Amino acid sequence: MAKNQSLSPPQIVVLGFLTVILIGTILLSLPQATASGKRQPLVDALFTATSAVCVTGLIVHDTGGYFSLFGQIVILLLIQIGGLGYMTMATFLLLLIGKTITLKERLIMQESMPQFSLGSVVQFAKYVLKVTLVLEVIGAVILSLRWMGQYPVSRAIYLGIFHSVSAFCNSGFSLFSDSLRGFRGDMVICLTVLSLFFIGGLGYVVVSDLYYLRHRKFPRLSVHTKFVLSITLALIVLGGVSFFLLEYKNPLTLAGLPGREKIMASLFQAMTPRTAGFSVINVGGMMQGSLFLTIILMFIGASPGGTGGGIKTTTFGVMLATVWATLRGKRDVTLFKYRISGEIINKSFVVGFLSIFFIVITTVIITSSESYSFIRAFFETVSAFGTVGLSTGITSGLSSLGKTLLIVTMFVGRLGPLTIGVAMMREVKDLRFRYPEKRVLVG
């Protein structure tokens, strides 16, 4: 009986994230967490903690001005835990104290980290920690040195560390009230931040594959890596060109910028919806077409196994490949001369359907309960679900209901609707027989 009542790995992952969010909420609700020394409303503390753990970046208060140093450090730690995944951090602590990782713990780790082999999941966790630390340190050094000419040394180092961690974890939290708009002409800062969230969004499996290819230990890239890079490159090129054309004459975004800054801003805004959340232009001033384009990019999001959110590039790619194969009358869905299993195809469409369904329901409720236009409510919802953090500026003005809806949306988006659904549903054992097949008219 006890065995049947034990929690499944998805349920433990969900509870783990909820626990970290709860701890963060308690800490951020303390008077010491704000610069004024006054407690912030509980729903605001919960919103900020959820946004940090889910590496979203949506805010109801200016991070750099509203929170004290203690509050900012709490947010930074929550971002780091959320970006790595709480099980990765737990693994590090267990290894630090010399504890052996049990089979059950490995199963839970495999649920929270997309590692293909159960036997090497601990090694993969060590690799994740190593890569994260190295890249965040490099990013922090570059940013700190760049900001030393504008700020005192201690302040520059703090800004460098905070923004490096925030960028690599794709959280989008910034200590500047206008995000990075004040530095859109600084190529060093823009390219450093862009590189950090790009690598973090690729996924650790892809980064590992590219690293070993560089050292000629593998003769060629894996199908997964090729697929991720192909989809990512296509989205960046199409997004960048489209954004440039749509916003070129918009006086609120690109019209007044020099040519080099226009190109940099277009590239940055094409990549930041991959769940990074940083912005170098006024998102609220974008054209309707650009807002909708950004919504699509936020929905697709980053790649599996990284620090980003969204339905993932590979999920979107498999859906496209399936549609293309069906239109051509092909029996199998293939990628790089390999057949994709029916299980992967089914999972992709389930993730896509559940995501759209959840976003539509949330958007309808927010539109009905708040006094904002549909496109802005839609944008904010997708930004929360994709754990992006881009905002048209309405988040802080939402009612408690609106904030609560976005809190739930961020949580579902970070863990994934499929993980949440499996955790909530009762496990049904596969039957030993199959029902007779019957054709149903579709299309």
DRENDO-1510 file (C-alpha; in Angstrom, 1 decimal, always signed):
<recs>
REC; n; res; u; v; w
REC; 1; MET; +0.0; +0.0; +0.0 .
REC; 2; ALA; +2.8; +2.4; +0.9 .
REC; 3; LYS; +4.4; +1.8; -2.5 .
REC; 4; ASN; +1.2; +2.8; -4.3 .
REC; 5; GLN; +0.9; +6.0; -2.3 .
REC; 6; SER; +4.5; +7.1; -2.9 .
REC; 7; LEU; +5.0; +10.2; -4.9 .
REC; 8; SER; +6.0; +9.9; -8.6 .
REC; 9; PRO; +9.1; +11.7; -9.9 .
REC; 10; PRO; +6.9; +14.4; -11.7 .
REC; 11; GLN; +5.0; +15.0; -8.4 .
REC; 12; ILE; +8.3; +15.4; -6.5 .
REC; 13; VAL; +9.6; +17.8; -9.0 .
REC; 14; VAL; +6.5; +20.0; -8.8 .
REC; 15; LEU; +6.6; +19.9; -5.0 .
REC; 16; GLY; +10.3; +20.8; -5.1 .
REC; 17; PHE; +9.7; +23.9; -7.1 .
REC; 18; LEU; +6.7; +24.9; -5.0 .
REC; 19; THR; +8.9; +24.6; -1.8 .
REC; 20; VAL; +11.6; +26.8; -3.3 .
REC; 21; ILE; +9.0; +29.4; -4.3 .
REC; 22; LEU; +7.4; +29.3; -0.8 .
REC; 23; ILE; +10.8; +29.9; +0.9 .
REC; 24; GLY; +11.5; +32.7; -1.6 .
REC; 25; THR; +8.1; +34.3; -0.9 .
REC; 26; ILE; +8.7; +34.2; +2.9 .
REC; 27; LEU; +12.1; +35.9; +2.5 .
REC; 28; LEU; +10.9; +38.5; +0.1 .
REC; 29; SER; +7.9; +39.4; +2.3 .
REC; 30; LEU; +10.3; +40.4; +5.1 .
REC; 31; PRO; +10.8; +44.1; +5.8 .
REC; 32; GLN; +14.5; +43.7; +5.2 .
REC; 33; ALA; +13.8; +42.7; +1.6 .
REC; 34; THR; +12.7; +46.2; +0.5 .
REC; 35; ALA; +14.7; +49.4; +0.4 .
REC; 36; SER; +12.0; +51.3; +2.3 .
REC; 37; GLY; +11.9; +48.7; +5.1 .
REC; 38; LYS; +8.2; +48.1; +4.7 .
REC; 39; ARG; +6.6; +44.7; +3.9 .
REC; 40; GLN; +5.4; +44.4; +0.4 .
REC; 41; PRO; +2.0; +42.8; -0.3 .
REC; 42; LEU; +2.1; +39.0; +0.0 .
REC; 43; VAL; +0.8; +38.5; -3.6 .
REC; 44; ASP; +3.7; +40.7; -4.8 .
REC; 45; ALA; +6.3; +38.7; -2.9 .
REC; 46; LEU; +4.8; +35.5; -4.3 .
REC; 47; PHE; +4.8; +37.0; -7.8 .
REC; 48; THR; +8.4; +38.0; -7.6 .
REC; 49; ALA; +9.5; +34.7; -6.0 .
REC; 50; THR; +7.7; +32.7; -8.7 .
REC; 51; SER; +9.1; +34.9; -11.5 .
REC; 52; ALA; +12.6; +34.4; -10.2 .
REC; 53; VAL; +12.4; +30.6; -9.6 .
REC; 54; CYS; +10.6; +30.2; -13.0 .
REC; 55; VAL; +13.3; +32.4; -14.5 .
REC; 56; THR; +10.6; +34.6; -16.1 .
REC; 57; GLY; +11.6; +38.2; -15.3 .
REC; 58; LEU; +8.1; +39.7; -15.1 .
REC; 59; ILE; +8.1; +42.2; -12.2 .
REC; 60; VAL; +5.6; +44.2; -10.2 .
REC; 61; HIS; +8.3; +46.4; -8.6 .
REC; 62; ASP; +11.5; +47.8; -10.0 .
REC; 63; THR; +14.2; +45.3; -8.9 .
REC; 64; GLY; +17.0; +47.8; -8.5 .
REC; 65; GLY; +15.0; +50.5; -6.8 .
REC; 66; TYR; +12.4; +48.7; -4.7 .
REC; 67; PHE; +14.4; +45.9; -3.2 .
REC; 68; SER; +17.2; +46.2; -0.7 .
REC; 69; LEU; +20.6; +44.4; -1.2 .
REC; 70; PHE; +19.2; +41.5; +0.8 .
REC; 71; GLY; +16.1; +41.3; -1.4 .
REC; 72; GLN; +18.2; +41.5; -4.6 .
REC; 73; ILE; +20.5; +38.7; -3.4 .
REC; 74; VAL; +17.4; +36.5; -2.5 .
REC; 75; ILE; +16.1; +37.1; -6.1 .
REC; 76; LEU; +19.5; +36.3; -7.5 .
REC; 77; LEU; +19.7; +33.0; -5.6 .
REC; 78; LEU; +16.2; +32.1; -6.7 .
REC; 79; ILE; +17.2; +32.8; -10.3 .
REC; 80; GLN; +20.2; +30.5; -10.0 .
REC; 81; ILE; +18.2; +27.7; -8.4 .
REC; 82; GLY; +15.4; +28.1; -10.9 .
REC; 83; GLY; +17.8; +28.2; -13.9 .
REC; 84; LEU; +19.7; +25.1; -12.9 .
REC; 85; GLY; +16.6; +23.3; -11.6 .
REC; 86; TYR; +16.3; +22.5; -8.0 .
REC; 87; MET; +17.3; +18.9; -8.4 .
REC; 88; THR; +20.6; +19.9; -9.9 .
REC; 89; MET; +21.3; +22.1; -6.9 .
REC; 90; ALA; +20.2; +19.3; -4.6 .
REC; 91; THR; +22.5; +16.9; -6.3 .
REC; 92; PHE; +25.4; +19.3; -5.9 .
REC; 93; LEU; +24.7; +19.6; -2.1 .
REC; 94; LEU; +24.4; +15.8; -1.7 .
REC; 95; LEU; +27.7; +15.3; -3.5 .
REC; 96; LEU; +29.2; +18.0; -1.4 .
REC; 97; ILE; +28.4; +16.2; +1.8 .
REC; 98; GLY; +29.5; +12.9; +0.4 .
REC; 99; LYS; +26.1; +11.3; +0.1 .
REC; 100; THR; +25.5; +8.5; -2.4 .
REC; 101; ILE; +22.8; +9.3; -5.0 .
REC; 102; THR; +20.1; +6.5; -4.8 .
REC; 103; LEU; +18.2; +5.0; -7.8 .
REC; 104; LYS; +15.0; +6.9; -6.8 .
REC; 105; GLU; +16.9; +10.2; -6.6 .
REC; 106; ARG; +18.4; +9.5; -10.1 .
REC; 107; LEU; +14.9; +8.9; -11.5 .
REC; 108; ILE; +13.8; +12.2; -10.0 .
REC; 109; MET; +16.8; +13.9; -11.5 .
REC; 110; GLN; +16.2; +12.4; -14.9 .
REC; 111; GLU; +12.6; +13.9; -14.7 .
REC; 112; SER; +13.9; +17.4; -14.0 .
REC; 113; MET; +16.9; +17.2; -16.4 .
REC; 114; PRO; +16.5; +15.8; -19.9 .
REC; 115; GLN; +19.5; +13.5; -19.8 .
REC; 116; PHE; +19.1; +10.5; -22.0 .
REC; 117; SER; +20.9; +7.9; -19.8 .
REC; 118; LEU; +19.9; +7.2; -16.2 .
REC; 119; GLY; +23.3; +5.8; -15.4 .
REC; 120; SER; +25.1; +9.0; -16.3 .
REC; 121; VAL; +22.6; +11.5; -14.8 .
REC; 122; VAL; +24.8; +12.4; -11.9 .
REC; 123; GLN; +27.8; +13.0; -14.2 .
REC; 124; PHE; +25.5; +15.2; -16.3 .
REC; 125; ALA; +24.5; +17.2; -13.2 .
REC; 126; LYS; +28.2; +17.8; -12.5 .
REC; 127; TYR; +28.7; +18.9; -16.1 .
REC; 128; VAL; +25.7; +21.3; -15.8 .
REC; 129; LEU; +27.1; +22.9; -12.7 .
REC; 130; LYS; +30.6; +23.2; -14.2 .
REC; 131; VAL; +29.4; +24.8; -17.5 .
REC; 132; THR; +27.1; +27.2; -15.6 .
REC; 133; LEU; +29.8; +28.4; -13.2 .
REC; 134; VAL; +32.4; +28.8; -16.0 .
REC; 135; LEU; +30.2; +30.8; -18.3 .
REC; 136; GLU; +28.6; +32.9; -15.6 .
REC; 137; VAL; +32.1; +33.8; -14.3 .
REC; 138; ILE; +33.3; +34.8; -17.8 .
REC; 139; GLY; +30.2; +36.9; -18.4 .
REC; 140; ALA; +30.5; +38.5; -15.0 .
REC; 141; VAL; +34.1; +39.5; -15.6 .
REC; 142; ILE; +33.4; +41.0; -19.0 .
REC; 143; LEU; +30.4; +43.0; -17.8 .
REC; 144; SER; +32.1; +44.1; -14.6 .
REC; 145; LEU; +35.1; +45.4; -16.5 .
REC; 146; ARG; +32.9; +47.3; -18.9 .
REC; 147; TRP; +30.9; +48.9; -16.2 .
REC; 148; MET; +33.9; +49.9; -14.1 .
REC; 149; GLY; +34.3; +53.1; -16.1 .
REC; 150; GLN; +30.8; +54.2; -15.2 .
REC; 151; TYR; +30.3; +52.9; -11.6 .
REC; 152; PRO; +32.5; +52.3; -8.5 .
REC; 153; VAL; +34.4; +49.0; -8.6 .
REC; 154; SER; +32.2; +47.2; -6.0 .
REC; 155; ARG; +29.0; +48.4; -7.8 .
REC; 156; ALA; +30.4; +47.4; -11.2 .
REC; 157; ILE; +31.3; +43.9; -9.9 .
REC; 158; TYR; +27.8; +43.4; -8.4 .
REC; 159; LEU; +26.1; +44.6; -11.6 .
REC; 160; GLY; +28.3; +42.2; -13.6 .
REC; 161; ILE; +27.5; +39.2; -11.4 .
REC; 162; PHE; +23.8; +39.9; -11.2 .
REC; 163; HIS; +23.3; +40.4; -14.9 .
REC; 164; SER; +25.5; +37.5; -15.9 .
REC; 165; VAL; +23.6; +35.0; -13.8 .
REC; 166; SER; +20.3; +36.6; -14.9 .
REC; 167; ALA; +21.3; +36.4; -18.6 .
REC; 168; PHE; +22.6; +32.8; -18.6 .
REC; 169; CYS; +19.6; +31.6; -16.7 .
REC; 170; ASN; +17.3; +33.4; -19.2 .
REC; 171; SER; +15.5; +35.2; -16.4 .
REC; 172; GLY; +15.6; +38.8; -17.7 .
REC; 173; PHE; +15.8; +40.4; -14.2 .
REC; 174; SER; +17.8; +43.6; -14.4 .
REC; 175; LEU; +18.9; +46.2; -11.8 .
REC; 176; PHE; +18.3; +48.9; -14.3 .
REC; 177; SER; +14.7; +50.2; -14.4 .
REC; 178; ASP; +14.7; +50.3; -18.3 .
REC; 179; SER; +16.4; +46.9; -18.6 .
REC; 180; LEU; +19.3; +47.4; -21.1 .
REC; 181; ARG; +17.8; +50.2; -23.1 .
REC; 182; GLY; +20.5; +52.6; -21.8 .
REC; 183; PHE; +23.2; +50.3; -23.2 .
REC; 184; ARG; +21.8; +49.4; -26.7 .
REC; 185; GLY; +24.7; +51.2; -28.3 .
REC; 186; ASP; +27.3; +49.3; -26.2 .
REC; 187; MET; +28.2; +46.3; -28.3 .
REC; 188; VAL; +30.3; +44.7; -25.6 .
REC; 189; ILE; +27.4; +44.6; -23.1 .
REC; 190; CYS; +24.7; +43.7; -25.7 .
REC; 191; LEU; +26.8; +40.9; -27.2 .
REC; 192; THR; +27.9; +39.5; -23.8 .
REC; 193; VAL; +24.3; +39.4; -22.5 .
REC; 194; LEU; +23.1; +38.0; -25.8 .
REC; 195; SER; +25.7; +35.3; -25.9 .
REC; 196; LEU; +24.9; +34.2; -22.3 .
REC; 197; PHE; +21.2; +33.8; -22.8 .
REC; 198; PHE; +21.8; +32.3; -26.3 .
REC; 199; ILE; +24.0; +29.5; -24.9 .
REC; 200; GLY; +21.8; +29.0; -21.8 .
REC; 201; GLY; +18.8; +28.6; -24.1 .
REC; 202; LEU; +20.5; +26.1; -26.4 .
REC; 203; GLY; +20.5; +23.4; -23.7 .
REC; 204; TYR; +23.3; +21.6; -22.0 .
REC; 205; VAL; +23.1; +18.6; -24.3 .
REC; 206; VAL; +23.7; +20.8; -27.3 .
REC; 207; VAL; +26.5; +22.7; -25.6 .
REC; 208; SER; +28.2; +19.4; -24.7 .
REC; 209; ASP; +27.9; +18.1; -28.2 .
REC; 210; LEU; +29.4; +21.2; -29.7 .
REC; 211; TYR; +32.2; +21.2; -27.1 .
REC; 212; TYR; +33.3; +17.7; -27.8 .
REC; 213; LEU; +33.0; +18.2; -31.6 .
REC; 214; ARG; +35.5; +21.1; -31.2 .
REC; 215; HIS; +37.9; +18.6; -29.6 .
REC; 216; ARG; +37.2; +16.1; -32.4 .
REC; 217; LYS; +35.9; +13.4; -30.0 .
REC; 218; PHE; +32.8; +12.9; -32.0 .
REC; 219; PRO; +32.9; +12.7; -35.8 .
REC; 220; ARG; +29.6; +14.7; -36.2 .
REC; 221; LEU; +26.8; +16.4; -34.4 .
REC; 222; SER; +23.9; +14.4; -33.1 .
REC; 223; VAL; +20.5; +14.7; -34.7 .
REC; 224; HIS; +19.2; +16.5; -31.7 .
REC; 225; THR; +21.9; +19.2; -31.9 .
REC; 226; LYS; +21.5; +19.6; -35.7 .
REC; 227; PHE; +17.7; +20.0; -35.2 .
REC; 228; VAL; +18.1; +22.5; -32.4 .
REC; 229; LEU; +20.7; +24.6; -34.3 .
REC; 230; SER; +18.6; +24.6; -37.5 .
REC; 231; ILE; +15.4; +25.7; -35.9 .
REC; 232; THR; +17.2; +28.3; -33.7 .
REC; 233; LEU; +19.1; +29.8; -36.6 .
REC; 234; ALA; +15.9; +30.0; -38.7 .
REC; 235; LEU; +14.0; +31.7; -36.0 .
REC; 236; ILE; +16.8; +34.2; -35.3 .
REC; 237; VAL; +17.1; +35.1; -39.0 .
REC; 238; LEU; +13.4; +35.3; -39.7 .
REC; 239; GLY; +12.7; +37.1; -36.5 .
REC; 240; GLY; +15.5; +39.6; -36.9 .
REC; 241; VAL; +14.7; +40.6; -40.5 .
REC; 242; SER; +10.9; +40.8; -39.7 .
REC; 243; PHE; +11.5; +42.9; -36.7 .
REC; 244; PHE; +13.8; +45.3; -38.6 .
REC; 245; LEU; +11.3; +45.7; -41.4 .
REC; 246; LEU; +8.3; +46.1; -39.1 .
REC; 247; GLU; +9.9; +48.6; -36.7 .
REC; 248; TYR; +12.2; +50.5; -39.1 .
REC; 249; LYS; +10.0; +53.6; -39.3 .
REC; 250; ASN; +8.5; +53.4; -35.8 .
REC; 251; PRO; +9.6; +56.5; -33.8 .
REC; 252; LEU; +9.0; +54.7; -30.5 .
REC; 253; THR; +11.5; +52.0; -31.2 .
REC; 254; LEU; +14.0; +52.0; -34.2 .
REC; 255; ALA; +13.3; +55.1; -36.2 .
REC; 256; GLY; +15.6; +57.4; -34.3 .
REC; 257; LEU; +18.5; +55.0; -33.9 .
REC; 258; PRO; +21.8; +54.9; -36.0 .
REC; 259; GLY; +22.1; +52.1; -38.5 .
REC; 260; ARG; +24.3; +50.0; -36.4 .
REC; 261; GLU; +22.0; +50.2; -33.4 .
REC; 262; LYS; +19.0; +49.4; -35.5 .
REC; 263; ILE; +20.6; +46.1; -36.6 .
REC; 264; MET; +21.8; +45.3; -33.1 .
REC; 265; ALA; +18.4; +46.1; -31.6 .
REC; 266; SER; +16.6; +44.0; -34.3 .
REC; 267; LEU; +18.9; +41.0; -33.6 .
REC; 268; PHE; +18.6; +41.4; -29.8 .
REC; 269; GLN; +14.8; +41.6; -30.0 .
REC; 270; ALA; +14.6; +38.6; -32.2 .
REC; 271; MET; +16.6; +36.5; -29.8 .
REC; 272; THR; +15.4; +37.8; -26.4 .
REC; 273; PRO; +11.9; +36.3; -26.9 .
REC; 274; ARG; +13.6; +32.9; -26.7 .
REC; 275; THR; +12.8; +33.4; -22.9 .
REC; 276; ALA; +15.7; +35.9; -22.1 .
REC; 277; GLY; +13.4; +38.8; -21.2 .
REC; 278; PHE; +16.0; +41.6; -21.6 .
REC; 279; SER; +15.1; +44.4; -23.9 .
REC; 280; VAL; +16.9; +47.3; -25.6 .
REC; 281; ILE; +13.8; +49.1; -26.9 .
REC; 282; ASN; +10.5; +50.1; -25.5 .
REC; 283; VAL; +8.4; +46.9; -25.9 .
REC; 284; GLY; +5.2; +48.8; -25.1 .
REC; 285; GLY; +5.8; +51.0; -28.1 .
REC; 286; MET; +6.2; +48.2; -30.7 .
REC; 287; MET; +3.8; +47.9; -33.6 .
REC; 288; GLN; +0.9; +45.4; -33.4 .
REC; 289; GLY; +2.6; +43.1; -36.0 .
REC; 290; SER; +5.9; +43.1; -34.0 .
REC; 291; LEU; +4.0; +42.3; -30.8 .
REC; 292; PHE; +2.3; +39.4; -32.4 .
REC; 293; LEU; +5.6; +38.2; -33.9 .
REC; 294; THR; +7.2; +38.4; -30.5 .
REC; 295; ILE; +4.3; +36.4; -29.0 .
REC; 296; ILE; +5.0; +33.6; -31.5 .
REC; 297; LEU; +8.7; +33.6; -30.7 .
REC; 298; MET; +7.9; +33.6; -26.9 .
REC; 299; PHE; +5.5; +30.7; -27.4 .
REC; 300; ILE; +8.2; +28.6; -29.2 .
REC; 301; GLY; +10.8; +29.6; -26.6 .
REC; 302; ALA; +14.2; +28.0; -26.1 .
REC; 303; SER; +15.5; +24.5; -26.5 .
REC; 304; PRO; +15.2; +21.4; -24.2 .
REC; 305; GLY; +17.6; +20.9; -21.4 .
REC; 306; GLY; +18.6; +24.6; -21.0 .
REC; 307; THR; +17.5; +27.5; -18.8 .
REC; 308; GLY; +14.7; +28.7; -21.1 .
REC; 309; GLY; +11.0; +28.0; -21.4 .
REC; 310; GLY; +8.3; +27.9; -24.1 .
REC; 311; ILE; +7.1; +24.7; -25.8 .
REC; 312; LYS; +10.7; +24.4; -27.0 .
REC; 313; THR; +12.2; +24.6; -30.5 .
REC; 314; THR; +12.3; +20.9; -31.0 .
REC; 315; THR; +8.6; +20.5; -30.1 .
REC; 316; PHE; +7.8; +23.2; -32.7 .
REC; 317; GLY; +10.1; +21.6; -35.2 .
REC; 318; VAL; +8.6; +18.1; -34.8 .
REC; 319; MET; +5.1; +19.6; -35.3 .
REC; 320; LEU; +6.2; +21.3; -38.5 .
REC; 321; ALA; +8.0; +18.2; -39.8 .
REC; 322; THR; +4.8; +16.1; -39.1 .
REC; 323; VAL; +2.6; +18.6; -40.9 .
REC; 324; TRP; +5.0; +18.7; -43.9 .
REC; 325; ALA; +5.2; +14.9; -44.0 .
REC; 326; THR; +1.4; +14.6; -43.9 .
REC; 327; LEU; +0.9; +17.1; -46.7 .
REC; 328; ARG; +3.4; +15.1; -48.8 .
REC; 329; GLY; +1.7; +11.9; -48.1 .
REC; 330; LYS; +4.7; +10.4; -46.4 .
REC; 331; ARG; +4.2; +7.5; -43.9 .
REC; 332; ASP; +7.1; +8.5; -41.6 .
REC; 333; VAL; +8.3; +11.8; -40.2 .
REC; 334; THR; +12.1; +12.0; -40.8 .
REC; 335; LEU; +14.8; +14.4; -39.7 .
REC; 336; PHE; +18.3; +14.2; -41.2 .
REC; 337; LYS; +17.5; +10.7; -42.7 .
REC; 338; TYR; +16.3; +9.4; -39.3 .
REC; 339; ARG; +12.7; +8.5; -38.5 .
REC; 340; ILE; +11.0; +10.2; -35.5 .
REC; 341; SER; +9.1; +7.8; -33.2 .
REC; 342; GLY; +5.3; +8.1; -32.9 .
REC; 343; GLU; +5.7; +8.7; -29.2 .
REC; 344; ILE; +7.8; +11.9; -29.7 .
REC; 345; ILE; +5.3; +13.1; -32.3 .
REC; 346; ASN; +2.3; +12.5; -30.0 .
REC; 347; LYS; +4.1; +14.2; -27.1 .
REC; 348; SER; +4.9; +17.2; -29.2 .
REC; 349; PHE; +1.3; +17.7; -30.2 .
REC; 350; VAL; +0.0; +17.1; -26.7 .
REC; 351; VAL; +2.4; +19.8; -25.4 .
REC; 352; GLY; +1.4; +22.2; -28.1 .
REC; 353; PHE; -2.3; +21.6; -27.5 .
REC; 354; LEU; -2.2; +21.9; -23.7 .
REC; 355; SER; -0.1; +25.0; -24.0 .
REC; 356; ILE; -2.4; +26.8; -26.4 .
REC; 357; PHE; -5.5; +25.7; -24.4 .
REC; 358; PHE; -4.0; +27.0; -21.1 .
REC; 359; ILE; -2.9; +30.3; -22.7 .
REC; 360; VAL; -6.3; +30.9; -24.3 .
REC; 361; ILE; -8.2; +30.3; -21.1 .
REC; 362; THR; -5.8; +32.6; -19.1 .
REC; 363; THR; -5.9; +35.4; -21.7 .
REC; 364; VAL; -9.7; +35.3; -21.8 .
REC; 365; ILE; -10.0; +35.6; -18.0 .
REC; 366; ILE; -7.4; +38.4; -17.8 .
REC; 367; THR; -9.0; +40.3; -20.7 .
REC; 368; SER; -12.4; +40.0; -18.9 .
REC; 369; SER; -11.2; +41.0; -15.5 .
REC; 370; GLU; -8.7; +43.7; -16.4 .
REC; 371; SER; -9.0; +47.0; -18.3 .
REC; 372; TYR; -6.3; +46.3; -20.9 .
REC; 373; SER; -6.5; +45.5; -24.6 .
REC; 374; PHE; -6.6; +41.9; -25.8 .
REC; 375; ILE; -3.2; +42.1; -27.5 .
REC; 376; ARG; -1.5; +43.3; -24.3 .
REC; 377; ALA; -3.2; +40.7; -22.1 .
REC; 378; PHE; -2.3; +38.0; -24.7 .
REC; 379; PHE; +1.3; +39.3; -24.8 .
REC; 380; GLU; +1.7; +39.2; -21.0 .
REC; 381; THR; +0.2; +35.8; -20.7 .
REC; 382; VAL; +2.5; +34.2; -23.3 .
REC; 383; SER; +5.4; +36.0; -21.8 .
REC; 384; ALA; +4.6; +34.4; -18.4 .
REC; 385; PHE; +4.0; +31.0; -19.9 .
REC; 386; GLY; +7.2; +31.1; -22.0 .
REC; 387; THR; +9.1; +32.4; -18.9 .
REC; 388; VAL; +10.3; +35.3; -21.0 .
REC; 389; GLY; +9.7; +38.4; -18.9 .
REC; 390; LEU; +9.1; +40.9; -21.7 .
REC; 391; SER; +6.2; +43.2; -20.8 .
REC; 392; THR; +4.2; +46.0; -22.4 .
REC; 393; GLY; +4.1; +47.6; -19.0 .
REC; 394; ILE; +0.8; +46.3; -17.6 .
REC; 395; THR; +2.1; +43.8; -15.1 .
REC; 396; SER; +2.4; +46.1; -12.1 .
REC; 397; GLY; -1.1; +47.5; -12.8 .
REC; 398; LEU; -2.8; +44.1; -12.7 .
REC; 399; SER; -5.3; +43.3; -9.9 .
REC; 400; SER; -4.6; +40.5; -7.4 .
REC; 401; LEU; -6.6; +38.1; -9.6 .
REC; 402; GLY; -4.5; +39.1; -12.7 .
REC; 403; LYS; -1.2; +38.7; -10.8 .
REC; 404; THR; -2.4; +35.3; -9.4 .
REC; 405; LEU; -3.2; +34.1; -12.9 .
REC; 406; LEU; +0.2; +35.0; -14.1 .
REC; 407; ILE; +1.8; +33.3; -11.1 .
REC; 408; VAL; +0.1; +30.1; -12.1 .
REC; 409; THR; +1.0; +30.6; -15.7 .
REC; 410; MET; +4.7; +31.1; -14.9 .
REC; 411; PHE; +4.7; +28.0; -12.8 .
REC; 412; VAL; +3.0; +25.8; -15.5 .
REC; 413; GLY; +5.2; +27.3; -18.2 .
REC; 414; ARG; +8.5; +26.6; -16.3 .
REC; 415; LEU; +7.7; +22.9; -15.5 .
REC; 416; GLY; +5.7; +22.3; -18.7 .
REC; 417; PRO; +2.0; +21.5; -19.0 .
REC; 418; LEU; +2.8; +17.8; -19.7 .
REC; 419; THR; +4.8; +17.5; -16.4 .
REC; 420; ILE; +2.0; +19.3; -14.5 .
REC; 421; GLY; -0.6; +17.1; -16.1 .
REC; 422; VAL; +1.2; +13.8; -15.4 .
REC; 423; ALA; +1.7; +14.9; -11.8 .
REC; 424; MET; -2.0; +15.6; -11.4 .
REC; 425; MET; -3.4; +12.6; -13.1 .
REC; 426; ARG; -3.6; +9.2; -11.6 .
REC; 427; GLU; -1.3; +6.7; -13.2 .
REC; 428; VAL; -3.1; +4.1; -15.4 .
REC; 429; LYS; -1.3; +0.9; -16.2 .
REC; 430; ASP; -1.2; +0.0; -19.9 .
REC; 431; LEU; -3.8; -2.8; -20.6 .
REC; 432; ARG; -2.7; -6.1; -22.0 .
REC; 433; PHE; -5.3; -5.9; -24.8 .
REC; 434; ARG; -6.2; -3.3; -27.4 .
REC; 435; TYR; -9.6; -2.2; -28.6 .
REC; 436; PRO; -10.6; -2.8; -32.2 .
REC; 437; GLU; -9.6; +0.0; -34.6 .
REC; 438; LYS; -12.3; +2.3; -36.1 .
REC; 439; ARG; -11.8; +5.1; -38.6 .
REC; 440; VAL; -13.0; +8.6; -37.8 .
REC; 441; LEU; -13.4; +11.3; -40.4 .
REC; 442; VAL; -11.1; +14.3; -39.7 .
REC; 443; GLY; -10.2; +17.4; -41.6 .
</recs>
